[in-house]
């Protein structure tokens, strides 16, 4: 049996990806979509706008995978070399696809723009491919098959690629390969490092069935644990769930959620289920906590809003922090963040409030309050709490860690 049957490789093309000018979000999104239908991504490869590099990538990946998804290099300019290369690679000749031509004319007519020869050439495709019409742009996608391997070339523009994947590629791959399902169970922990977590569950991990794998996914002071099972056996789901239940018990004291969710969504769901509200006032995190909260759809149900009070003047004006508190304890202190949290809660009428103040670096630290010092204040009716953190990274990561640790402190504060 060919072990490549439901294995895929993703090739992203473009010099802009290699020099960091554009961040490759396409391959991550495609990998998620493939995984959801049971196609396992073996490798993700980025190559520049170089004919030999692309050709070599096609040869190499087709040795290991049944499905090769390609994005990029389909535009109308000279550096877009993917289409003529694929034509040569599969031994075809370029022809005009009438459907693609009609689509190009329709788009330019809607935009009321002149149509030049360069745009019309977008409708040319190799005669050995199946054309995937682009309902969101001018460059058509192309489906090739060679020696049992499917190659799909799509535009690098994410909106256009996603339209083709959802509308054509995913259904066609399911019909072509009938892949076995891939099942995941994921939980999130906080307050324990990856190595200590691994030590705690080492016996569990060593006794896992061969068809179930455990992955550690650390991020910003938290660790996700993911169990993955794959196969056609109808007992797989029950077996995976049994192992997951056992894992959950082993980490119960550090468990944030037993679903594949981030801390902003977890906090939001707790507030929403209780019909309670939140406000924020941020200094060192600069609005990042508010950004994380509002990145969750439906956050308007529980998030009233917040303020970025970077200066002491605004801390006093927006949250009522007393000048004496700032003079005696400084902006980065337990006393200040508690007054900030209580002040913003009083002014917004929210059920809960969170406040941050700290020194993110690279300078500004003192012997008593070194770079990475952060205080988080929390307030609710009749109670308050403050947490102190000491981070050791650069400014950006310190900010991200302060936000996620602060939200987890808020989660525990709400649940008391």
Helices and strands as residue ranges (DSSP letters): E 7-13, H 15-18, H 26-36, E 40-47, H 51-61, E 67-71, H 82-89, E 94-96, H 98-111, H 117-120, G 121-123, E 124-126, E 130-132, E 141-146, E 149-154, H 158-164, I 165-169, H 170-177, E 182-190, H 194-200, H 202-206, E 212-219, E 222-230, H 236-250, G 252-254, E 255-257, H 263-274, E 278-282, H 288-294, G 299-301, E 303-308, H 312-319, H 323-329, H 334-348, E 352-358, E 373-380, E 383-390, H 395-415
